[in-house]
C-alpha cells in the first residue's frame, strides 16, 4: 500500500497472539484459584459427584478400560481442598467403587498379583495425597506471606482491599480510616530502629485489641496504617471513629506513640471501597496531623465546599464532634 506521495506505507502489525505456554500457565492459575476458593461443602460435592460419574463409567465399560488415572485425579481434589484425611477416605471409596465395577477380573494372575497391584495402588495414592496436601500448605503459607506485613503480622495494602470489600458486603455504612503515627521518627532517632520496630508491634497489637474480629487493620508502610470498620449508621461512624482515635492515643506501650487520623464515612449502599477513598482519607489525615494528633472526619460524597458534616447536620465537623487533640502526655 502506498500513500499519496508514492511512498510505501507500513501496515500496522496485528497484535501478537499469546504464546501457548503462557495460555496454559494462565489456565493452570485459573484452575488453582478456582479450587482454592472452594468451600468445604463445595469441595465435598465436587468430589462426590466425580466419584459417582467415574464409577458409573467404570461400571459401564467393565475391565475393558482402566480408570486408575481418573481416580487419582479425583483424589487430588480433596487432597488440595480438604486435607489428607478426607483424601484418604476418598481413595478408599474409589478402590471400593473400582472393585465393585470390575471385581477381581483385572488381576488374572492370582493372589500374588492382586496383592502386588493393590500395594502399588496404595503407594501411588499415598504419594499423591502427600504431594498435594504438602503443596497446598506451601501455597497457603506463601499466599499469606505475600499478603501480610512481616513485622506486625497485619495484612498489607494488597490484601486490605480484598478483605475490606469482603467485610463491607451486606453492611450499611463503614469507616475508612488512614492512621499515621506521631513521634515515630523521634523514637527511631533517639532509641534506634529496633526500638521503632518494637513500638510499631506494640501499637499494632494494642489496636487489634481495640477493634472487632470483622474489622480490617492493615499496615501499608512505615508508620502508616489503614482501618475499615463496618457500622450501622453515619452517626455511629462518626462516634466510633472519634472514640477509637482517643483510645488509640491512650494505648499503654513502653514508648509512647500518638496518632493522627483521617476518617471517611462511607455509605456502602452507594459506593464500594476503592483507592480514591484511601487518597481522600490520606488528605484528611494530613489536615489532622497539621493540628497535632487530631482526627478529621468526613462523609464520602459530600462536596468539599459543603464543609465537614455530622450525622444529618450540615455543620462544621469540629462544632459537632470536635477535633480531638492527642493527650498532652503524647506531645
C-alpha positions in Angstrom: 0.0 0.0 0.0 1.3 3.5 -0.9 0.5 7.0 0.3 -0.4 9.9 -1.9 3.2 10.7 -2.4 4.1 7.3 -3.7 5.9 6.1 -0.6 5.3 2.6 0.7 3.2 2.6 3.8 4.0 0.4 6.7 0.9 -1.6 7.7 0.1 -1.8 11.3 1.1 -5.0 12.9 -1.6 -7.3 14.2 -1.5 -7.9 18.0 0.6 -10.8 19.0 -1.2 -13.9 20.0 -0.4 -15.2 23.5 2.2 -17.9 23.4 0.8 -21.4 24.0 2.9 -21.9 27.2 1.5 -18.6 28.6 -2.0 -19.7 27.8 -1.5 -23.0 29.7 0.0 -21.1 32.6 -3.0 -18.8 32.8 -5.4 -21.7 32.7 -3.5 -23.5 35.4 -3.5 -20.4 37.5 -7.3 -20.1 37.0 -7.8 -23.8 38.0 -5.7 -23.3 41.1 -7.6 -20.2 42.0 -10.9 -21.9 41.5 -10.1 -25.0 43.5 -8.5 -22.9 46.3 -11.7 -20.8 46.6 -14.0 -23.9 47.0 -15.7 -24.1 50.4 -15.7 -27.3 52.3 -19.3 -28.1 51.2 -18.4 -27.3 47.6 -15.3 -29.4 47.6 -17.2 -32.4 49.1 -19.9 -32.0 46.5 -17.4 -31.9 43.6 -15.6 -34.9 45.0 -18.7 -37.0 45.5 -20.0 -36.1 42.0 -16.7 -37.0 40.4 -16.6 -40.4 42.2 -20.2 -41.2 41.1 -19.6 -40.2 37.5 -16.3 -42.1 37.3 -17.8 -45.2 39.0 -20.8 -45.3 36.5 -18.4 -45.0 33.6 -16.1 -47.7 35.1 -19.1 -50.0 35.6 -20.4 -49.4 32.1 -17.0 -50.3 30.5 -16.1 -53.1 32.8 -12.4 -54.2 32.8 -12.0 -53.1 29.1 -10.9 -49.6 30.2 -8.5 -48.7 33.0 -9.8 -45.8 35.1 -6.9 -45.6 37.5 -5.6 -42.2 36.4 -9.2 -40.8 36.6 -9.5 -41.9 40.2 -6.1 -40.4 41.0 -7.2 -37.0 39.6 -10.4 -37.2 41.7 -8.3 -37.9 44.9 -6.3 -34.7 44.1 -9.4 -32.6 44.8 -9.9 -33.5 48.5 -6.1 -33.7 49.0 -5.9 -30.0 47.8 -9.1 -28.6 49.3 -10.0 -30.7 52.3 -6.8 -32.3 53.7 -5.2 -35.7 53.8 -7.8 -37.4 55.9 -10.6 -36.8 53.6 -8.4 -37.6 50.6 -7.6 -41.0 52.2 -11.3 -41.6 52.7 -11.9 -40.7 49.1 -9.2 -43.0 47.9 -10.7 -45.9 49.9 -14.1 -45.1 48.3 -12.5 -45.1 44.8 -10.9 -48.5 45.5 -14.3 -49.9 46.6 -16.1 -48.4 43.6 -13.4 -49.8 41.2 -13.7 -53.3 42.8 -17.5 -53.2 42.6 -17.3 -52.2 38.9 -14.6 -54.7 37.8 -14.4 -57.3 40.5 -11.1 -59.2 40.6 -11.1 -59.8 36.8 -8.5 -57.0 36.5 -6.0 -59.3 38.3 -6.0 -62.6 36.5 -2.6 -63.8 37.7 -3.6 -64.9 41.2 -3.3 -63.7 44.7 0.3 -62.5 44.5 -0.5 -60.3 41.5 -3.6 -59.0 43.4 -1.5 -58.2 46.5 1.3 -56.5 44.5 -1.1 -54.4 42.4 -3.1 -53.3 45.4 0.1 -52.3 47.2 1.3 -50.3 44.2 -2.0 -48.5 44.1 -1.9 -47.7 47.7 1.6 -46.4 47.3 0.7 -44.2 44.3 -2.3 -42.8 46.2 -0.3 -42.1 49.3 2.3 -40.2 47.2 -0.4 -38.2 45.5 -2.0 -37.3 48.8 1.3 -36.3 50.5 2.4 -34.2 47.5 -0.9 -32.4 47.0 -1.6 -31.7 50.7 2.0 -30.5 51.2 1.8 -28.3 48.1 -1.4 -26.8 49.4 0.3 -26.0 52.7 3.2 -24.3 50.9 0.8 -22.4 48.7 -1.2 -21.1 51.7 2.0 -20.2 53.5 3.4 -18.2 50.6 0.0 -16.6 49.9 -0.3 -15.4 53.4 3.3 -14.2 53.4 2.7 -12.2 50.3 -0.4 -10.5 51.8 0.9 -9.8 55.3 3.3 -7.4 57.0 6.1 -9.5 58.4 6.9 -7.1 61.3 3.4 -6.6 62.8 1.5 -9.6 61.3 -1.2 -7.3 59.9 -2.4 -7.6 56.4 -0.7 -5.4 53.8 -2.2 -2.9 51.4 -2.6 -5.5 48.7 -4.8 -7.7 51.0 -6.6 -4.7 52.6 -8.8 -4.0 49.6 -9.9 -7.7 49.3 -10.6 -8.1 53.0 -12.3 -4.7 53.3 -14.5 -5.4 50.3 -15.5 -8.8 51.8 -16.2 -7.2 55.2 -18.3 -4.5 53.6 -20.7 -7.0 51.9 -24.2 -6.7 53.4 -23.2 -3.7 55.6 -25.0 -0.3 55.5 -22.1 2.0 56.4 -18.4 1.8 57.0 -15.4 3.8 58.3 -12.3 4.0 56.2 -9.5 5.5 58.4 -6.0 6.5 57.4 -3.8 6.4 60.5 -0.3 8.0 60.8 1.8 7.7 64.0 3.0 10.9 65.7 6.5 10.9 67.1 7.7 7.7 65.4 10.7 9.4 63.7 11.8 10.7 67.1 11.8 7.2 68.5 13.9 5.9 65.7 16.4 8.8 66.1 16.7 8.6 69.9 16.4 4.9 70.5 17.3 3.2 67.2 15.3 1.3 64.6 15.0 -1.8 66.8 13.0 0.3 69.3 11.0 1.7 66.4 10.1 -1.8 65.3 9.0 -2.7 68.9 6.9 0.4 69.0 5.1 -0.5 65.7 4.5 -4.0 67.0 3.1 -2.7 70.3 0.8 -0.2 68.5 -0.5 -2.8 66.1 -1.1 -5.3 69.0 -2.9 -2.6 71.0 -5.2 -1.6 68.2 -6.0 -5.2 67.4 -7.3 -5.5 71.0 -9.5 -2.4 70.5 -11.2 -3.4 67.3 -13.6 -6.3 66.4 -12.7 -9.5 64.7 -14.5 -8.5 61.5 -12.7 -5.1 61.3 -9.8 -4.9 58.8 -6.5 -3.5 60.0 -3.5 -3.1 57.7 0.0 -1.7 57.7 0.7 0.0 54.4 4.3 1.0 55.0 6.4 2.8 57.5 4.2 4.2 60.3 1.0 4.4 58.3 -2.0 2.1 58.7 -5.4 1.6 57.2 -8.6 0.6 59.1 -12.0 -0.4 57.8 -14.8 -0.8 60.3 -18.4 -1.7 59.4 -21.1 0.4 61.2 -24.9 0.6 61.1 -25.3 4.3 60.5 -23.5 7.5 59.7 -23.8 8.8 63.2 -22.3 5.6 64.6 -19.4 6.0 62.1 -18.6 9.5 63.5 -18.9 8.3 67.1 -16.9 5.2 66.7 -14.1 7.0 64.8 -13.7 9.6 67.4 -13.8 7.1 70.3 -11.3 4.9 68.5 -9.0 7.8 68.0 -9.0 8.7 71.7 -8.3 5.1 72.7 -5.6 4.6 70.1 -3.9 7.7 71.6 -4.1 6.2 75.1 -2.5 2.8 74.5 -0.2 1.7 77.3 3.0 1.0 75.5 6.7 1.2 76.6 7.4 4.0 74.1 4.5 6.5 73.9 3.1 7.0 70.5 0.2 9.1 69.3 -1.6 9.1 66.0 -3.4 11.4 63.6 -6.4 10.0 61.7 -8.3 10.9 58.5 -11.6 9.1 58.6 -14.1 8.7 55.7 -17.6 7.6 56.5 -18.9 5.5 53.6 -22.5 4.8 52.6 -21.9 1.3 51.4 -25.3 1.2 49.6 -24.0 3.8 47.2 -20.2 3.2 46.9 -17.6 0.5 47.2 -14.2 0.8 48.7 -11.5 1.9 46.3 -8.2 3.8 46.2 -9.8 7.2 45.6 -11.3 6.8 49.1 -8.0 6.0 50.6 -6.4 9.1 48.9 -9.1 11.3 50.4 -8.7 9.8 53.8 -4.9 10.4 53.4 -5.6 14.1 52.7 -7.8 14.3 55.8 -5.1 12.7 57.8 -2.6 15.4 56.8 -5.1 18.1 57.9 -5.4 16.3 61.2 -1.7 16.0 61.5 -1.2 19.7 61.0 -3.4 20.3 64.0 -1.3 17.9 66.1 -2.6 14.4 66.7 -6.2 15.2 65.7 -8.9 13.4 63.8 -10.7 14.8 60.8 -13.8 13.0 59.7 -15.9 13.4 56.6 -18.8 11.6 54.9 -17.9 10.4 51.4 -19.7 12.1 48.5 -20.2 15.4 50.3 -18.7 18.3 48.3 -15.6 19.8 49.8 -17.1 23.3 49.7 -20.0 22.0 51.7 -17.9 21.8 54.8 -17.5 18.9 57.2 -20.6 17.1 58.0 -22.0 15.4 61.0 -25.0 13.0 61.0 -27.9 14.9 59.5 -26.4 18.3 60.3 -24.5 20.4 57.7 -22.4 22.0 60.4 -18.6 22.3 60.7 -17.5 18.9 62.0 -15.4 20.5 64.7 -18.5 22.1 66.2 -20.4 18.8 66.2 -17.8 16.2 67.2 -14.7 18.3 68.0 -11.2 18.0 66.5 -9.8 15.9 69.3 -6.1 16.5 70.0 -3.9 13.8 71.3 -3.4 13.8 75.1 -0.8 16.2 76.3 1.4 13.3 77.5 2.0 12.4 73.9 3.5 15.8 72.9 
